[in-house]
C-alpha cells in the first residue's frame, strides 16, 4: 500500500505526505491506479502503431 501511495505521488516524498494527510480512501486510490494503468497501456499501444 505504501508503494502505491509513493507511486501516486510520483516518487516525491513531500507529495506522499500530502496524499497520506488527505486520507484518500483505499477505493479511491485503487480507482486512480487502475485509470493510470489503463492510460499507460493505451499510450504504449498508441506508440506501437507509429
Secondary structure, DSSP 8 states (H G I E B T S, - for coil): -HHHHHHHTTT-HHHHHHHHHHT--HHHHHHHHHHHHHHHHHHHHHHHH-
